[in-house]
């Protein structure tokens, strides 16, 4: 008898049909799927310029030394037990001071909720504000809103955006949807495009939301809320003081949940510290939800983050260094693609504004490669990976259905040399295809 049979296990007794409807219908992360494929190629010794996952290679981008040493000190001091479920008080207080200093916003500590990065806070926002069947509007492309709608039973209303509006919804698009939705979710600068919303557009959207809620209040209806994800704000190159809905239109403050984290701004994706600020009633219910999930940030990391956020000069210096090093890589990609375009090769890119991301379009739909017609962005992705050793993520991974050649390229995990080599291989590929 096999070991499996002795242990009471028979292969094949449990299959996908045995699982819940929710799990069977869930679509896994396309970005992580592509990243796993790339890792396998790298492990096989293939040269790959990996521009997929929105993460940092610690050999290229390390968190601030003061933050890392602060974690070590906190561990040595015994901060290895459960933190308070809503976050250690020192960090929540530091977040209020941080918002006052960096954003000019005055929040009380009762508005602050800490969690293990921004993801649990997004989930808690959906769960606390949206009942199953109610509508959530979000731009496409954008990160994971379609999946959060599925997980929470919300009815997603994707807003298709274009380069002309900087890949953000226009006020007119949002205005037409406000009467029928419970939640509007925006992210700026935007993952995947790296572009920021125009302040005037954000102000107009915020005013429209306030006016919609005034009408709802007269009818005795629940309000529409605004989830404002600003995890990338510190990596916007052209603006040191971020633009936020509450600063532009103070009346929108009660309806706004703002999200932030150290993951991108401090190159600390693995330390898992994020926070939200919202009306205390919203914060309390989000805290209750996450208290059952247990999605807490590690206590030592919270203590160290509180200390670092109060270091205004340390934060500013690290921020400017991130701008310099990320900007170097993004500009290298942009200039490389622009040079290829000047040679008549089918690629264009959006000038970088910040974050880790560059938006680029490979105009290959309808062309032929290796005897086959290129019909989809997935065809382009495979061509770039197999023919040029460049791994990128199509906008389809961020909810967009159009097959028009747009891709996200992330530079947080690659060296300058890898980018130079990758652009050179793309040029050689396009020339071999006769794509000029």
N, C-alpha and C positions, 0 to 999 in steps of 0.2 A: 504494500500500500504506500502511495506517495506521501511525502511530508505534508503536502497541502491537504490530502484527504484525512490524514491523522489529526490535523489541526482543525478539522471541520470546515475546510475551505474547498469549494469546488469552482474551478475557473468557469466563467460563463454564467453562473447562477444569477449574478447581478449585472445588468446592462443598463444602458441609458434609459430604457423604458421604465426602469424601476425607480427612477428619480423624480423629483418634483417638477411640475410644469415650469416653475420659475427657472430652475437650473437648466432644464432642457432647452428653454427658449433664450437663454442668455448667450450673447455673442462675446467671445473673449476679446481681449485687447489686440487690435491689429498691429499696433506699434510693438507690443511685446512679442507677437508672433514673428514679425519681420526681424526683430532684434535677435531672437533665438536662431533664425536661419543664418543671420550674419555671423553670430558667434561660432556656429558650426563651420562656416567657411574659413574663418580666422584660425580655428583650431586645426584645420586641415592644411594650414600654411599658405592660404591664398592672400594676396595683398588686397586689403579692403580699406577704403576710406569710409568709416562708419559714421554717417550723419543721421542716424535714426533716433535713438532714445534721447529724450530731454533730460539728460543727466550730465554729471561732471566726472571726468577721469581725475582722480585725486593727484595723479602725477602732473596734470596740466593745470588744475584748479583745486586748491586746497582751502578749506575754511580758515577763518582768521585764527591765528595762533592763540590769541587770548580766549577765544571761545573754546578751543580744544583743551587748553590747559585748565580752563574753568570747569569743564566736565570732569577732568581727572581729579581736581581738587574737591569737587562735590561728591564724587564717588568715595574718595579717601575720608571725607567728613561723615560718611554713613548715609548719604541720600540714595539708598538702594531699595527703599520700601515704596509702597503705593503712594502716589501723589494724591492730593484732593481731586475729586472727580472733575471739577471745573477748572483745575490748574492751580499751581502753588500761588499763594497770595502775592509773593514778591514779583513773580512774572506778570500777573494780571495788573498790578500797580505799575510796573515798568512799561507795559503796553499803553496804559493811559498817558504816561509821560511821553512816550515815543510818539503817540498820535498828536499830542499837543505840540511837540517840538517839530516834527517832520511835516505834518499835514495842517496844523492850525485848528485841530478839532478837539473839542472838550467832551470826553466820555468819562463816566464814572466807572469804578471797578466792577460794579454789578452788570455792566454791559459787556464785559470781556469773558470769553470762553476759550480755554486752551485745549488742544487735542493733538493727536499724533500726526501732524501735518494737516494740510488743507482738505484732503479727501474726506475724512470723516465729517468735517464741518460742512462740506457741500451736501453730503448725504443727510446730515441732521437738518440742514436748512430745508431741503425738499420734504423730509418727513414731518417737520414741525409746522410747515406752512401750507402744504398741498395735500388735499385728500385725493384718493384714487379717482381717476376720471377727470380731474380738473386739469386745466391747460397750463403748460409752461412754454414760454417763447424764448428762443435762443438762436444766435446766428450759426450758420454753417458756412465754412468750417469753424468748429470750436471743439474744445476738448471734453468728451465724455458726457455731455448733457443728454444725448440720446440714450446712453446706458443708464444714467440716473433716472430718467423718465421711466424706462422699463422696470428698473428695480423697485420703484416706488408706486407704480401703477398710474403715474401721471400721463397725460396726453400731450405729447411733444408737438410743438408747432415750430418747425425749423424755418428760419428766415434766411433765404439765400442771399448772400452778400457778394460784392464784386470789388475788384481792385479800385474802381472809381471812388468808392466810399471808404477806401482804406481797409476793406474787408470787415467793416462794422455796419450794423444796421443804420439806415437813415431814420431821422425822426418820423418821417411820413410812414415808413414801414411799421415802426413800433406803434404809432398813434392808431393805425387801423386795427391793431390787435388788442390794445389795452382793454377794451370793454369785455373781452371774452377770456381773459387769462387770470390766473392766480399769482403767477410768478414770472418776472422777466429776469433773465440771467445774462450778464455781460462780463467779459474779461478783457482788461486792457493794461498794458500791451497784450496783444492776443496771442495765445497758443492755438493754432500753429503758425500764424503769419508773421509775428514779430512787429506788427503795426499797432499804433495807438489811435484811439478814437479822438476826433476833433473836440476840443472843449465846448465849443458852441453847440455841437450836436448833442453831447452828453447833457448839457444844461437844458436844452429843449426837451429831450426825453424825460428828464427829471421833472420839469415843470408840468409836462403832460400827465405824468403819473400822479402828481399831486392833485391836479384838476380832476382826473378820473376818480381818485379816492374821495374827493369832496362830493362828487355826484353819488358815489356809492354810500357815503355816510348819510346823505339825505334820504336814501332809499332803505337804510338800515341793513346794508350788505357788507360782507367782509371785504377788506381792502385787497388790492394787488400789491405784491411786495417786489423788491428789487434786490437780487443777489449780485453783488459787485465784487468780482474776484480780481484783486490787485496784487497777486503773488509776484508779478514781474515788475512792479512799479519802480523799484530801485535800479533796475537794469534798463530803463529808458534813457538813452544817451542825451537827448536834447532838452530834457526838463528835469531840474533837480527837485523842485517841489511838485509832487504829483497832483493831478486833477481828480477830484472825487465828487460824487453827487452831493453829499452833505455840505461841502465847501461851496459848491456852485449854487445850490438851491437848498438852504437850510431846512425848508419845510418838508423835504423828502426824507429827512433823517429818521423819523419813527418807522418808516417802511423799508429801510435799507439795511441789509446785512452785508458788512464788508469783511472780506477774507484776506489774510496775509500769512506768511510763513517765512522761516529762515532758509527753506530748501534752495531757492534759486538766488535770492539776494546775497546769501552768505555761502553759497556753494556747499550747502550742508544737507543734501537730500536724504542722507541716511540717518541724520540725527532726529528727524521726525518731531519737529515742534512747529505748530501752527496755531493761529488764533482767529477768532471772529469778534467783531464789535457790532452790537445791535441794540434795539430797544430791550430793556431788562426783561420784559415779559417773554420776548422771543428767546433771549439768551437762556432763561430759566428752563424753558421747554426743550431747547436743544441740549442743554446740560443733562436734563432728565433722560433723554434718549441715549446720549452717549454714555451715561452712567451704567446703563444696562449692557451696552455694547463693549464697554471697557477699552475704548480707543484712546487711551490716555498717552500723552507724551511722557517719556521716561523722566523721572524726577530730577536726576542729576543734570540732564540736558536743559530742563526748565530753569533750574537754578543758574546755570551758566549763561543761558540766553538772557535772563533778567539782568545779569551783571553787564553783559555786552551791550544790550540795547541802551543802557544809560550812558555808555561811552560815545558821546556824540562825535568826537573827532575820530575815534577808532572806526566807527561805522562809516563816516564820510570817506576816510582814507581808503578803506577796503572797497567801498562802492566805486570810487574813481579808478582803482586798480582793476576791478572787474570790467568797467567800461573800456579801459585801455586794451585789456587782453582779449575780451570778447569782440570788441570793435575791430581789432587787428584781424581776427579770423573771418568775421563776417565781411569786412571790406575786401579781404583777399578773394573770397568766393565771388562777391559781387563784381569786382574788377575783372576777375577771370572770365566770368560768364559774359560780361559786357564786351570784353575783347573778342570772345567767340561770336557774339552776335554781330559785331562790326565786320567780321569775316564772312558773314552770311550764314552762319550756323544757327540751327533752330532752337535757340535758348534765350530767355529773358529773365531778369531778376528785378525784384523791388529793392530800391536802396534801403540798406539796413537802418532801423531806428532804435534797436536795442534787443533785449532778451538774448536767447541762445540761437534764435531762428532766423533763417533767410527763406523768403518765398521765391521760388523759381518755377518757371514754366518751360517744359520741354515740348516744343511744338512738333510732335511726331505722329499724332493721330492721323491715320490714313496713309502713312508712308509704309514702305516695305523694309523689313530687316530679316536677313537669313531666309529669304524666300517666303516670308509670312507678312501679312498686313498687320500693322499695329493698330489695334482697335480700342484699347482701354489703357487707363493709367497703370493697371497691373502689368500689362505688356511692357510699358515703358520702364516700370520699376525693375522688372526682371532683365530687360536689356541693359540698363545702367549697371546692375549688379554683376551680371554674367559677362558683359562685354567690356566694362570699364572698371569693375571693382569699386563702384561707388554705390553705397547703400543710402537710400532716401525713402521718405514716407509720403505716399500720395494723399491728397486732401480727402479721399474717400475714407481714410482711417479716422477722420474727424467729422463724419456725418454728411459730407457733400456727395451728391449723386452725379453731378456733371462730370463727364469724362473729357477734360480739356487740358490735361497735361500739367496741372499745378501740383507742386510738391513742397513739403517742409524739409529743410535741411538744418540739422542741429549741430552746433560746433563745440559743445561743451566737453566732448570726449575725444577730440582729435587735436593733433599737433599742426603747426603751420606747415611743416614739411608734408604731412599726409594730405592736406588740402591742396597744396601745389601739385603734388603727384596725381591726385584724383582729378583735378581740372584738366591736367595734361592728358590723362587717359580718356576723358570724355571727348576732348578735341579729336584724338586719334580715332575713337569709335565713330564719331559723326563723319569724319572724313572717309573712313572705310565704307560707310554706308552710302556715301555720295549724297549726304543730307544737305550740303551747301546749296 
